[in-house]
Amino acid sequence: MNQRVEDIFKDAEGLHQDAMEELRRRRLRDAAEKAWGATVRATNALILARTGEEPERTPQTTDRLHQLALTDKEIDEELIGRYHTRADFLHGHCFYLGFCQPTQDVERRIKETDEYIEAAKALADSRWK
């Protein structure tokens, strides 16, 4: 994996750690947004690893992730649903609208963001093997 891809994944991991800290402080809305940021960064790293191009904005990230999923069944099965769940519930509902219910589901998605990052890493790494 090239250095830029690794740096972006490290940023995603750092954002997830920040999300977990916000969760410990009971600041669910901030935790949700940091987890969403970690999701986007991990997705951008995957896209960069697979295409050589880093998306500049989230709509490009979404579009390019879907393009990759058309040709890679693992991306479709591993990431698409989880990506959109985070976009909808963590970013849209919880952060923007302040609707963070049911709390246990929001917390679970925040915590499981590390699994999303690891799946994206594995899919990025498979390209370089």
N, C-alpha and C positions, 0 to 999 in steps of 0.2 A: 504494500500500500504506500502511496506517496505521502510526503510529509504534510501537505496541505489537507489531505483527507484525514490523516491522523489528528491534526490540530483541530479540525472541525468536530471530530468525534470527542476529543478531550473537552472541547467547549460544551458539547451536548451533555457529557457526564457531569461537568461542573454545574450546569444549569439544573440538572436533576438533583444534585446535592443541595443546591440552593432551594429547590422546591421542597425537599425533605426537611430542611431547616425551617422554612416557612410553615410547613405542616406541623412541626413540633411546637411552633409558636402559636398555633391555632389560627393562622392567617390563611384560610383555605383559598380565598380568591387569588391572593398573590402566589400561592403554591401552584394553583391550577395554571396560571399564566406562565410560570417558569417551566413547568412540565411540558406545556405546549411548545415553548421555545426550544426545549431539549429535543422534542419530537421533530420539529422543523430542522434543527441543526443536524441531527442524525440522518434525516432524509436527504438533506443537501449533501452531506458527505457521501452517502450511497450514490447519489446521482453523479457527483463529481468523479467518484471511482469508476462508475460504469460508462460515463459519456465524455469525461474530460472537461465538462463545463459545469460551473457552479451557478445555480439559480440566484438571481438577485432579489426576487420578491416571492412571497408565499404563493401567489397564483401560479407562478412559473414552477415552483416546487411541486404543487399539486398536479399540474399538467404533465410535467416530466416524470413524476412517479407513475402516473397512469400510462404514459407511453412505455415505460420500462415494463410495467405489469403486462402489457399486451404481448411481449416477447419472452417474458420470464414468469412462468407459473408460480414459482416460489415467492416472488415479490407480491404477486396477486394474492396468494394464500396467506402469506406471513404478515404483510404490512398494510394493504389497502384499507381493510376494515378498521384496524386499530388506529391508523392515521386519521381517518374521518371521525371516528368516535372521539378522539382527542380534540380534533378541530371543533366539533359540535359541542361536546359537553364541557371540556376544560376551557377552551378559548371563547367560544360563542356564549354558551349558557352561563357558565360560572363567572368567568372574568368580565365579559362585557355586560351581561345582563344582571349579574349578581345573584343568579339563581343557581345555587350550589347544592341542589337536593336530588336524590337522597344523598346525604353527606357521605355515607359509607361507600357508595359507588364512586363518587368523586375522589375520595381518598384512595380507593383501590386503584383507580386509573392513574393517579399521580404516582403511587408507589410502583406500579407495574411499568412505568415509563422506562425504567432501566432494562426491562426485558425487550422493549421495543428497540432501544439503542443496541443491545446485544444482537438482536435479529438483523438489524440493518448492518452492523459490523460484519457479521458472518456472510451476508449477501454481498457486501462490498469486497470482502476478503476473498470470496470464491472467484471473483473476477481476476484476481492477481495470482492465483495458484496455478 
